[in-house]
Amino acid sequence: MTDKHLVLYIVSDSIGETAESVSKAVIGQFDTRNYELRRFPFTTEKDQVDEILEEAKQENAIIVLTMVVNGLRDYFLQAAEKEHIDAIDVMSPLMKVISTKTGMKPKKEPGTIRKLDEKYFKKVEAIEFAVKYDDGKDPRGINKADIVLVGISRTSKTPLSMYLAHRNIKAANVPLVPEVSPPRELFEAPSQKIIGLTTNPQKLIEIRQERLKALGLKDGANYASMERILEELDYADKVMRKLNCPVIDVSTRAVEESASIIMEILREKGYRLGMVK
């Protein structure tokens, strides 16, 4: 049997990824490479439909359709049938079944999958950002960030940055250490997007001692001494006052609670974050 050339028109009122994926999956069930897919995205007018149908008729093409706007979809299918053009609507049958089962009406909104994909990729981007600009690795991240967290060691800067990233918020964090001057970018950034983190000294001693044990070090090191911790907290307080930023005590709060407070502070200060809800 000859391997007949197959032409499929991918027609959508969005970008057509769904119809193309379905078409490729179905073609994959046949032992052929002699096919061609042509995508016609954002088809929203009857004039476009008429042109596509005319071309499809000339090429004896199969039309794979994903349209959620009833009027245009019905017009397309009726016109295709009249012209004896093979046209398959891949979404409507399943939408109808789901609607019947659930009693809900479909949104009839083009591009919902693409919007979900965009949200997912923004989350991935925010997570990568949090990793790249964690612990003050690169001060250039301060200007690019939606939120900048500052605080001494073990005040939940990294866990908070990652939690916020999963909310599609780009968070950078900068450690405050008495022996190291904060980057100048920190003082150039709008105070509205800077959040200071502090904690109870006794609680911090316990956390740092556990950290030292995990690293196989003695828990009596200066890092976990009350004198050192008070020195760091005092230094951080001075920096935060200079930054004129709000400060959150994280000593008795879970990461989720601290993150919720951070986002509420930003709303109150009028600093708009596109992905904060």
MODA-V293101 format. One record per residue. RES is the residue in one small letter. D_LAST is the distance of its C-alpha to the last C-alpha in whole Angstrom. Layout:
[[RES D_LAST] [RES D_LAST]]
This chain:
[[m 59] [t 58] [d 54] [k 53] [h 51] [l 47] [v 45] [l 41] [y 39] [i 36] [v 34] [s 31] [d 29] [s 26] [i 27] [g 29] [e 28] [t 28] [a 32] [e 33] [s 32] [v 34] [s 37] [k 37] [a 37] [v 40] [i 42] [g 42] [q 44] [f 47] [d 49] [t 49] [r 47] [n 49] [y 46] [e 43] [l 40] [r 39] [r 35] [f 35] [p 31] [f 29] [t 32] [t 31] [e 35] [k 38] [d 40] [q 38] [v 39] [d 43] [e 43] [i 41] [l 44] [e 47] [e 46] [a 45] [k 49] [q 50] [e 49] [n 49] [a 46] [i 43] [i 40] [v 37] [l 35] [t 31] [m 30] [v 28] [v 29] [n 32] [g 34] [l 34] [r 34] [d 37] [y 39] [f 39] [l 40] [q 43] [a 44] [a 44] [e 46] [k 49] [e 49] [h 50] [i 47] [d 45] [a 41] [i 39] [d 36] [v 34] [m 31] [s 32] [p 34] [l 31] [m 29] [k 32] [v 33] [i 29] [s 29] [t 32] [k 31] [t 28] [g 28] [m 25] [k 25] [p 24] [k 21] [k 24] [e 21] [p 23] [g 21] [t 19] [i 20] [r 20] [k 16] [l 16] [d 18] [e 16] [k 13] [y 16] [f 17] [k 15] [k 14] [v 18] [e 18] [a 15] [i 18] [e 21] [f 20] [a 19] [v 23] [k 24] [y 23] [d 24] [d 26] [g 27] [k 28] [d 28] [p 27] [r 26] [g 23] [i 22] [n 22] [k 20] [a 17] [d 14] [i 15] [v 18] [l 19] [v 23] [g 25] [i 28] [s 29] [r 27] [t 25] [s 22] [k 21] [t 21] [p 20] [l 17] [s 17] [m 17] [y 14] [l 12] [a 13] [h 12] [r 9] [n 10] [i 10] [k 14] [a 16] [a 19] [n 21] [v 25] [p 27] [l 29] [v 33] [p 36] [e 38] [v 36] [s 34] [p 31] [p 30] [r 31] [e 27] [l 26] [f 27] [e 27] [a 23] [p 21] [s 21] [q 17] [k 16] [i 19] [i 18] [g 21] [l 22] [t 25] [t 27] [n 30] [p 33] [q 35] [k 32] [l 31] [i 35] [e 35] [i 32] [r 34] [q 37] [e 35] [r 34] [l 38] [k 39] [a 37] [l 38] [g 42] [l 42] [k 44] [d 42] [g 44] [a 43] [n 42] [y 38] [a 38] [s 40] [m 39] [e 41] [r 39] [i 36] [l 36] [e 37] [e 34] [l 32] [d 34] [y 34] [a 30] [d 30] [k 32] [v 30] [m 26] [r 28] [k 29] [l 26] [n 25] [c 22] [p 20] [v 21] [i 20] [d 23] [v 22] [s 25] [t 24] [r 21] [a 19] [v 17] [e 14] [e 15] [s 15] [a 12] [s 10] [i 13] [i 12] [m 9] [e 10] [i 13] [l 11] [r 10] [e 13] [k 15] [g 13] [y 13] [r 10] [l 9] [g 8] [m 6] [v 4] [k 0]]
